[in-house]
């Protein structure tokens, strides 16, 4: 088997709001929009996102705008600059940039549907380098 692409499926109350968040703040673009879903992609190696309306297997009348059950994590470069850009743009940063004891730098933001997005930058072991 040779995996040539990947996608994360997120089930939310308002796919359009999540699409605006991911296109506006994180550089995704819409590649397919249907009634009830938006397929998002980037030109780099990030996984595609498919944002779906409601919960799979639930009847339409039970769909609700409850926070999403899901999180996505992206390993990035230049995280300190991204943190500042997102802060200036007014993105909802729910965990400011911080360094973990093992050297990982991370931050989290949350989209309008409650999807947690974690951005991570790995640093070389032994403290060589820094943000």
C-alpha positions, 0 to 999 in steps of 0.5 A, spaced: 500 500 500 502 506 498 498 512 501 498 518 497 493 523 500 490 524 507 484 527 509 481 529 516 473 529 517 470 534 522 463 534 523 460 541 525 454 545 526 456 550 521 461 548 515 461 555 512 464 558 519 469 553 519 471 554 512 472 561 513 476 560 519 481 555 515 481 559 509 482 566 512 487 564 518 490 557 516 491 558 508 486 552 506 482 553 500 475 550 498 476 545 493 469 542 493 463 545 496 456 541 497 450 542 501 452 540 507 460 539 506 466 543 504 472 540 502 479 544 504 486 543 501 493 546 501 498 546 496 503 543 501 503 537 504 498 538 510 492 533 510 486 535 507 480 537 511 473 535 510 468 539 514 461 536 514 454 538 517 451 535 523 453 528 526 454 522 521 448 517 522 443 522 526 437 524 522 437 531 520 432 534 525 437 532 531 443 536 528 445 541 532 450 547 533 454 543 539 461 544 539 465 539 534 468 533 537 475 533 534 482 536 534 487 537 528 494 538 529 499 541 524 507 541 525 509 547 522 515 552 521 516 559 523 511 558 529 513 564 533 511 568 527 505 565 526 502 566 533 503 573 532 500 573 525 494 570 528 494 574 534 494 580 530 488 577 525 484 576 532 484 568 531 481 565 537 487 563 541 485 558 546 493 556 548 498 561 547 505 559 544 509 555 549 515 550 550 514 544 553 519 541 557 521 536 551 523 541 546 516 542 543 513 549 541 506 549 541 499 553 541 492 552 540 486 556 537 479 554 536 474 555 530 467 557 531 465 550 531 469 548 537 474 545 533 481 545 536 487 546 532 494 545 535 500 548 531 507 545 533 514 546 531 519 541 534 526 543 536 532 539 536 534 535 542 539 538 547 536 546 546 540 547 540 536 552 536 530 556 539 524 560 536 
